[in-house]
Structures are given as C-alpha cells and as structure tokens.
Amino acid sequence: FDVGALYNKYHGETERNLRESLKASEAMAPCVLWIDEIEKTLGAGDSDGGTSSRVLGTLLT
C-alpha cells in the first residue's frame, strides 16, 4: 500500500483515493495491509490543508 500515491493536488481526491484503496483491500480479504513509512507521509501536518489529518483519521477508524 503506497500512501504517497494517494495524494492528489485537488481537494477531496486524496480521500477518494484512500477510500478506493481500502475498498480494494477489503475485497482481497483476508489479507494484511502493510503501510510502509506512514509516519513520513502523514507527518506533513500543517502545510497540506489538513489532508494528512483526515487520511490518518480514516485509517484509524
């Protein structure tokens, strides 16, 4: 699972990409979803308009 590939410059597209990726992962169940270096990707914080926070929130729920 490449978190960096989720990000898009258009508002809402990153979240849509995440939902589609999670849906694909669920379709492959049972599986282990490996997210490598998530701390680097989601560590951007303030400079992305809150996108990283929303992505992290989605992954945690």
Backbone as XML, in Angstrom:
<?xml version="1.0"?>
<chain id="A" units="angstrom">
  <residue number="1" name="PHE">
    <atom name="N" x="0.852" y="-1.162" z="0.000"/>
    <atom name="CA" x="0.000" y="0.000" z="0.000"/>
    <atom name="C" x="0.896" y="1.222" z="0.000"/>
  </residue>
  <residue number="2" name="ASP">
    <atom name="N" x="0.880" y="1.986" z="-1.073"/>
    <atom name="CA" x="1.741" y="3.163" z="-1.225"/>
    <atom name="C" x="0.957" y="4.418" z="-0.857"/>
  </residue>
  <residue number="3" name="VAL">
    <atom name="N" x="1.147" y="4.902" z="0.367"/>
    <atom name="CA" x="0.415" y="6.073" z="0.842"/>
    <atom name="C" x="0.749" y="7.296" z="0.000"/>
  </residue>
  <residue number="4" name="GLY">
    <atom name="N" x="1.980" y="7.416" z="-0.442"/>
    <atom name="CA" x="2.375" y="8.560" z="-1.260"/>
    <atom name="C" x="1.599" y="8.657" z="-2.560"/>
  </residue>
  <residue number="5" name="ALA">
    <atom name="N" x="1.167" y="7.526" z="-3.089"/>
    <atom name="CA" x="0.401" y="7.528" z="-4.341"/>
    <atom name="C" x="-1.030" y="8.005" z="-4.142"/>
  </residue>
  <residue number="6" name="LEU">
    <atom name="N" x="-1.490" y="8.077" z="-2.906"/>
    <atom name="CA" x="-2.853" y="8.537" z="-2.634"/>
    <atom name="C" x="-3.014" y="10.032" z="-2.844"/>
  </residue>
  <residue number="7" name="TYR">
    <atom name="N" x="-1.973" y="10.772" z="-2.542"/>
    <atom name="CA" x="-2.079" y="12.229" z="-2.511"/>
    <atom name="C" x="-2.303" y="12.814" z="-3.895"/>
  </residue>
  <residue number="8" name="ASN">
    <atom name="N" x="-3.208" y="13.800" z="-3.944"/>
    <atom name="CA" x="-3.584" y="14.470" z="-5.180"/>
    <atom name="C" x="-3.706" y="15.952" z="-4.875"/>
  </residue>
  <residue number="9" name="LYS">
    <atom name="N" x="-3.435" y="16.794" z="-5.839"/>
    <atom name="CA" x="-3.451" y="18.239" z="-5.599"/>
    <atom name="C" x="-4.859" y="18.810" z="-5.504"/>
  </residue>
  <residue number="10" name="TYR">
    <atom name="N" x="-5.865" y="18.062" z="-5.927"/>
    <atom name="CA" x="-7.233" y="18.566" z="-5.904"/>
    <atom name="C" x="-7.931" y="18.188" z="-4.608"/>
  </residue>
  <residue number="11" name="HIS">
    <atom name="N" x="-8.692" y="19.117" z="-4.074"/>
    <atom name="CA" x="-9.386" y="18.939" z="-2.799"/>
    <atom name="C" x="-10.327" y="17.732" z="-2.858"/>
  </residue>
  <residue number="12" name="GLY">
    <atom name="N" x="-10.179" y="16.839" z="-1.903"/>
    <atom name="CA" x="-11.041" y="15.675" z="-1.798"/>
    <atom name="C" x="-10.579" y="14.451" z="-2.567"/>
  </residue>
  <residue number="13" name="GLU">
    <atom name="N" x="-9.667" y="14.624" z="-3.494"/>
    <atom name="CA" x="-9.210" y="13.488" z="-4.303"/>
    <atom name="C" x="-8.364" y="12.505" z="-3.495"/>
  </residue>
  <residue number="14" name="THR">
    <atom name="N" x="-7.580" y="13.014" z="-2.564"/>
    <atom name="CA" x="-6.760" y="12.132" z="-1.724"/>
    <atom name="C" x="-7.654" y="11.207" z="-0.916"/>
  </residue>
  <residue number="15" name="GLU">
    <atom name="N" x="-8.692" y="11.774" z="-0.326"/>
    <atom name="CA" x="-9.612" y="10.979" z="0.470"/>
    <atom name="C" x="-10.340" y="9.952" z="-0.398"/>
  </residue>
  <residue number="16" name="ARG">
    <atom name="N" x="-10.716" y="10.339" z="-1.606"/>
    <atom name="CA" x="-11.375" y="9.409" z="-2.525"/>
    <atom name="C" x="-10.428" y="8.267" z="-2.889"/>
  </residue>
  <residue number="17" name="ASN">
    <atom name="N" x="-9.178" y="8.603" z="-3.156"/>
    <atom name="CA" x="-8.179" y="7.576" z="-3.479"/>
    <atom name="C" x="-8.000" y="6.601" z="-2.319"/>
  </residue>
  <residue number="18" name="LEU">
    <atom name="N" x="-8.008" y="7.130" z="-1.097"/>
    <atom name="CA" x="-7.872" y="6.272" z="0.083"/>
    <atom name="C" x="-9.069" y="5.335" z="0.200"/>
  </residue>
  <residue number="19" name="ARG">
    <atom name="N" x="-10.271" y="5.864" z="0.039"/>
    <atom name="CA" x="-11.468" y="5.021" z="0.124"/>
    <atom name="C" x="-11.437" y="3.903" z="-0.917"/>
  </residue>
  <residue number="20" name="GLU">
    <atom name="N" x="-11.039" y="4.231" z="-2.128"/>
    <atom name="CA" x="-10.957" y="3.216" z="-3.188"/>
    <atom name="C" x="-9.901" y="2.159" z="-2.870"/>
  </residue>
  <residue number="21" name="SER">
    <atom name="N" x="-8.776" y="2.589" z="-2.320"/>
    <atom name="CA" x="-7.716" y="1.641" z="-1.957"/>
    <atom name="C" x="-8.160" y="0.717" z="-0.833"/>
  </residue>
  <residue number="22" name="LEU">
    <atom name="N" x="-8.846" y="1.269" z="0.155"/>
    <atom name="CA" x="-9.334" y="0.443" z="1.255"/>
    <atom name="C" x="-10.416" y="-0.521" z="0.781"/>
  </residue>
  <residue number="23" name="LYS">
    <atom name="N" x="-11.249" y="-0.076" z="-0.139"/>
    <atom name="CA" x="-12.282" y="-0.951" z="-0.698"/>
    <atom name="C" x="-11.639" y="-2.125" z="-1.443"/>
  </residue>
  <residue number="24" name="ALA">
    <atom name="N" x="-10.582" y="-1.844" z="-2.192"/>
    <atom name="CA" x="-9.869" y="-2.907" z="-2.909"/>
    <atom name="C" x="-9.228" y="-3.882" z="-1.922"/>
  </residue>
  <residue number="25" name="SER">
    <atom name="N" x="-8.686" y="-3.355" z="-0.829"/>
    <atom name="CA" x="-8.072" y="-4.211" z="0.196"/>
    <atom name="C" x="-9.115" y="-5.108" z="0.843"/>
  </residue>
  <residue number="26" name="GLU">
    <atom name="N" x="-10.291" y="-4.552" z="1.118"/>
    <atom name="CA" x="-11.362" y="-5.342" z="1.719"/>
    <atom name="C" x="-11.822" y="-6.448" z="0.773"/>
  </residue>
  <residue number="27" name="ALA">
    <atom name="N" x="-11.797" y="-6.180" z="-0.517"/>
    <atom name="CA" x="-12.203" y="-7.191" z="-1.500"/>
    <atom name="C" x="-11.222" y="-8.360" z="-1.541"/>
  </residue>
  <residue number="28" name="MET">
    <atom name="N" x="-9.982" y="-8.125" z="-1.129"/>
    <atom name="CA" x="-8.958" y="-9.175" z="-1.119"/>
    <atom name="C" x="-8.893" y="-9.921" z="0.208"/>
  </residue>
  <residue number="29" name="ALA">
    <atom name="N" x="-9.769" y="-9.594" z="1.126"/>
    <atom name="CA" x="-9.741" y="-10.186" z="2.458"/>
    <atom name="C" x="-9.850" y="-11.698" z="2.378"/>
  </residue>
  <residue number="30" name="PRO">
    <atom name="N" x="-9.199" y="-12.405" z="3.265"/>
    <atom name="CA" x="-8.329" y="-11.918" z="4.326"/>
    <atom name="C" x="-6.946" y="-11.562" z="3.790"/>
  </residue>
  <residue number="31" name="CYS">
    <atom name="N" x="-6.445" y="-10.470" z="4.269"/>
    <atom name="CA" x="-5.112" y="-10.025" z="3.865"/>
    <atom name="C" x="-4.522" y="-9.144" z="4.958"/>
  </residue>
  <residue number="32" name="VAL">
    <atom name="N" x="-3.249" y="-8.901" z="4.856"/>
    <atom name="CA" x="-2.555" y="-7.982" z="5.749"/>
    <atom name="C" x="-2.218" y="-6.745" z="4.937"/>
  </residue>
  <residue number="33" name="LEU">
    <atom name="N" x="-2.648" y="-5.600" z="5.413"/>
    <atom name="CA" x="-2.387" y="-4.340" z="4.720"/>
    <atom name="C" x="-1.129" y="-3.722" z="5.323"/>
  </residue>
  <residue number="34" name="TRP">
    <atom name="N" x="-0.061" y="-3.719" z="4.563"/>
    <atom name="CA" x="1.224" y="-3.197" z="5.021"/>
    <atom name="C" x="1.383" y="-1.776" z="4.504"/>
  </residue>
  <residue number="35" name="ILE">
    <atom name="N" x="1.511" y="-0.832" z="5.434"/>
    <atom name="CA" x="1.687" y="0.573" z="5.065"/>
    <atom name="C" x="3.077" y="0.984" z="5.518"/>
  </residue>
  <residue number="36" name="ASP">
    <atom name="N" x="3.993" y="1.042" z="4.580"/>
    <atom name="CA" x="5.391" y="1.315" z="4.884"/>
    <atom name="C" x="5.638" y="2.815" z="4.983"/>
  </residue>
  <residue number="37" name="GLU">
    <atom name="N" x="6.383" y="3.219" z="5.998"/>
    <atom name="CA" x="6.805" y="4.601" z="6.220"/>
    <atom name="C" x="5.637" y="5.572" z="6.300"/>
  </residue>
  <residue number="38" name="ILE">
    <atom name="N" x="4.570" y="5.151" z="6.962"/>
    <atom name="CA" x="3.394" y="6.000" z="7.086"/>
    <atom name="C" x="3.697" y="7.267" z="7.890"/>
  </residue>
  <residue number="39" name="GLU">
    <atom name="N" x="4.609" y="7.162" z="8.840"/>
    <atom name="CA" x="4.922" y="8.325" z="9.673"/>
    <atom name="C" x="5.551" y="9.452" z="8.865"/>
  </residue>
  <residue number="40" name="LYS">
    <atom name="N" x="6.278" y="9.137" z="7.831"/>
    <atom name="CA" x="6.883" y="10.178" z="6.995"/>
    <atom name="C" x="5.848" y="10.836" z="6.104"/>
  </residue>
  <residue number="41" name="THR">
    <atom name="N" x="4.952" y="10.045" z="5.571"/>
    <atom name="CA" x="3.938" y="10.564" z="4.660"/>
    <atom name="C" x="2.912" y="11.404" z="5.393"/>
  </residue>
  <residue number="42" name="LEU">
    <atom name="N" x="2.466" y="10.940" z="6.545"/>
    <atom name="CA" x="1.423" y="11.650" z="7.277"/>
    <atom name="C" x="1.987" y="12.679" z="8.238"/>
  </residue>
  <residue number="43" name="GLY">
    <atom name="N" x="3.277" y="12.854" z="8.266"/>
    <atom name="CA" x="3.893" y="13.820" z="9.158"/>
    <atom name="C" x="3.898" y="15.237" z="8.631"/>
  </residue>
  <residue number="44" name="ALA">
    <atom name="N" x="3.361" y="15.462" z="7.435"/>
    <atom name="CA" x="3.379" y="16.796" z="6.818"/>
    <atom name="C" x="2.609" y="17.804" z="7.650"/>
  </residue>
  <residue number="45" name="GLY">
    <atom name="N" x="1.439" y="17.399" z="8.136"/>
    <atom name="CA" x="0.689" y="18.213" z="9.067"/>
    <atom name="C" x="0.116" y="19.500" z="8.545"/>
  </residue>
  <residue number="46" name="ASP">
    <atom name="N" x="0.704" y="20.635" z="8.939"/>
    <atom name="CA" x="0.111" y="21.945" z="8.722"/>
    <atom name="C" x="0.135" y="22.429" z="7.280"/>
  </residue>
  <residue number="47" name="SER">
    <atom name="N" x="1.043" y="21.962" z="6.489"/>
    <atom name="CA" x="1.225" y="22.530" z="5.151"/>
    <atom name="C" x="0.312" y="21.926" z="4.082"/>
  </residue>
  <residue number="48" name="ASP">
    <atom name="N" x="-0.550" y="20.988" z="4.449"/>
    <atom name="CA" x="-1.367" y="20.324" z="3.429"/>
    <atom name="C" x="-2.862" y="20.583" z="3.565"/>
  </residue>
  <residue number="49" name="GLY">
    <atom name="N" x="-3.240" y="21.570" z="4.337"/>
    <atom name="CA" x="-4.653" y="21.904" z="4.471"/>
    <atom name="C" x="-5.454" y="20.899" z="5.280"/>
  </residue>
  <residue number="50" name="GLY">
    <atom name="N" x="-4.795" y="20.085" z="6.074"/>
    <atom name="CA" x="-5.477" y="19.108" z="6.912"/>
    <atom name="C" x="-5.696" y="17.756" z="6.263"/>
  </residue>
  <residue number="51" name="THR">
    <atom name="N" x="-5.213" y="17.588" z="5.049"/>
    <atom name="CA" x="-5.411" y="16.316" z="4.346"/>
    <atom name="C" x="-4.780" y="15.161" z="5.109"/>
  </residue>
  <residue number="52" name="SER">
    <atom name="N" x="-3.571" y="15.338" z="5.600"/>
    <atom name="CA" x="-2.891" y="14.259" z="6.331"/>
    <atom name="C" x="-3.675" y="13.857" z="7.569"/>
  </residue>
  <residue number="53" name="SER">
    <atom name="N" x="-4.242" y="14.821" z="8.259"/>
    <atom name="CA" x="-5.040" y="14.518" z="9.447"/>
    <atom name="C" x="-6.278" y="13.713" z="9.090"/>
  </residue>
  <residue number="54" name="ARG">
    <atom name="N" x="-6.930" y="14.066" z="7.994"/>
    <atom name="CA" x="-8.123" y="13.333" z="7.563"/>
    <atom name="C" x="-7.770" y="11.914" z="7.118"/>
  </residue>
  <residue number="55" name="VAL">
    <atom name="N" x="-6.654" y="11.765" z="6.423"/>
    <atom name="CA" x="-6.217" y="10.435" z="5.991"/>
    <atom name="C" x="-5.904" y="9.574" z="7.210"/>
  </residue>
  <residue number="56" name="LEU">
    <atom name="N" x="-5.185" y="10.116" z="8.164"/>
    <atom name="CA" x="-4.857" y="9.369" z="9.377"/>
    <atom name="C" x="-6.124" y="8.994" z="10.129"/>
  </residue>
  <residue number="57" name="GLY">
    <atom name="N" x="-7.056" y="9.917" z="10.247"/>
    <atom name="CA" x="-8.325" y="9.624" z="10.910"/>
    <atom name="C" x="-9.069" y="8.486" z="10.243"/>
  </residue>
  <residue number="58" name="THR">
    <atom name="N" x="-9.071" y="8.468" z="8.939"/>
    <atom name="CA" x="-9.735" y="7.396" z="8.199"/>
    <atom name="C" x="-9.055" y="6.060" z="8.450"/>
  </residue>
  <residue number="59" name="LEU">
    <atom name="N" x="-7.741" y="6.054" z="8.465"/>
    <atom name="CA" x="-7.008" y="4.809" z="8.695"/>
    <atom name="C" x="-7.199" y="4.284" z="10.115"/>
  </residue>
  <residue number="60" name="LEU">
    <atom name="N" x="-7.418" y="5.174" z="11.066"/>
    <atom name="CA" x="-7.569" y="4.758" z="12.457"/>
    <atom name="C" x="-8.983" y="4.298" z="12.790"/>
  </residue>
  <residue number="61" name="THR">
    <atom name="N" x="-9.928" y="4.541" z="11.893"/>
    <atom name="CA" x="-11.315" y="4.136" z="12.189"/>
    <atom name="C" x="-11.704" y="2.899" z="11.431"/>
  </residue>
</chain>
